[in-house]
Amino acid sequence: MKSEFTAIIESAPEGGYWAICPEVPGANGQGETVNEAKENLRQAIELILEDRREDLFRGLPEDVIREKILIGNRGPSPVSVPGFATDIYPSCAAQRINAYTYT
């Protein structure tokens, strides 16, 4: 499953970075570098979604209809938006995991 999520990355007071994903409650990561924090967040998102999917499918009747739907491709690719992160979160950088960076 390929998806795009928002990573909110903030400097940690003790050093390094914290990262959260507003679309996936409970998903967070940390690291010494921004890339390490993003990678840890990506892993957390994958684990949470996998766990939720397994919980949902457990106990479904055998005759249930199970199909995939496609979400996305609603227009042109995003472009850099000056001030995006600093307007909303003054002390952090908002980035897209495996996709686009807004600074």
VOGU-3710 file (C-alpha; in Angstrom, 3 decimals, decimal comma):
1> mkseftaiie> 0,000/0,000/0,000  1,518/3,313/-1,066  0,195/6,398/0,692  1,245/9,910/1,552  1,165/11,247/5,106  2,153/14,510/6,748  5,150/14,543/9,079  5,355/17,372/11,599  8,999/17,503/12,697  10,192/19,556/15,631
11> sapeggywai> 13,570/20,034/17,309  13,705/18,214/20,639  14,937/20,269/23,645  17,413/17,522/24,572  18,738/17,330/20,991  17,596/15,527/17,888  14,071/15,659/16,485  10,519/14,500/17,235  8,049/13,655/14,493  4,284/13,106/14,565
21> cpevpgangq> 1,688/12,301/11,920  -1,653/14,086/12,371  -3,460/11,661/10,035  -2,520/8,621/12,168  -3,175/9,201/15,882  -0,451/7,680/18,021  2,166/7,638/15,255  5,381/9,309/16,318  9,108/8,980/15,804  12,342/10,471/17,011
31> getvneaken> 15,922/10,581/15,828  19,229/12,383/15,913  18,587/13,713/12,388  15,457/14,788/10,505  15,795/11,777/8,184  16,103/9,378/11,135  12,992/10,885/12,762  11,088/10,556/9,458  12,173/6,937/9,029  11,103/6,069/12,580
41> lrqaielile> 7,771/7,808/11,972  7,298/5,906/8,697  7,875/2,609/10,524  5,422/3,593/13,270  2,736/4,473/10,695  3,215/1,139/8,925  2,939/-0,820/12,187  -0,165/1,056/13,365  -1,979/0,653/10,030  -1,029/-3,030/9,793
51> drredlfrgl> -2,309/-3,641/13,329  -5,587/-1,798/12,648  -6,083/-3,741/9,398  -5,516/-7,089/11,144  -7,938/-6,153/13,945  -10,612/-5,198/11,432  -10,351/-8,390/9,369  -10,382/-10,678/12,399  -13,819/-12,203/12,797  -15,337/-11,048/9,492
61> pedvirekil> -17,818/-13,466/7,917  -16,484/-15,595/5,027  -18,977/-14,116/2,546  -17,931/-10,517/3,165  -17,011/-8,512/0,059  -13,461/-7,219/0,375  -12,199/-4,858/-2,335  -9,547/-2,138/-2,579  -10,312/1,427/-3,580  -7,869/4,042/-4,871
71> ignrgpspvs> -7,551/7,368/-3,092  -5,519/10,248/-4,512  -4,476/11,883/-7,764  -6,854/14,792/-7,286  -4,787/17,287/-9,227  -1,296/18,541/-9,950  1,621/17,806/-7,636  2,042/20,196/-4,715  4,677/22,895/-4,978  6,744/24,589/-2,320
81> vpgfatdiyp> 4,669/27,002/-0,262  6,864/29,634/1,418  6,083/30,034/5,108  3,711/27,047/5,294  5,316/25,404/8,330  6,275/28,571/10,127  2,824/30,135/9,808  1,154/27,248/11,635  3,953/25,670/13,714  6,644/28,334/14,341
91> scaaqrinay> 9,226/25,929/15,766  8,929/22,996/13,370  9,275/21,865/9,786  6,290/20,233/8,070  7,276/17,619/5,510  5,659/14,914/3,409  7,047/11,416/3,976  8,441/9,969/0,719  6,942/12,826/-1,255  7,092/16,583/-0,944
101> tyt> 8,716/19,095/1,402  7,028/22,324/2,469  9,315/24,952/3,983
//
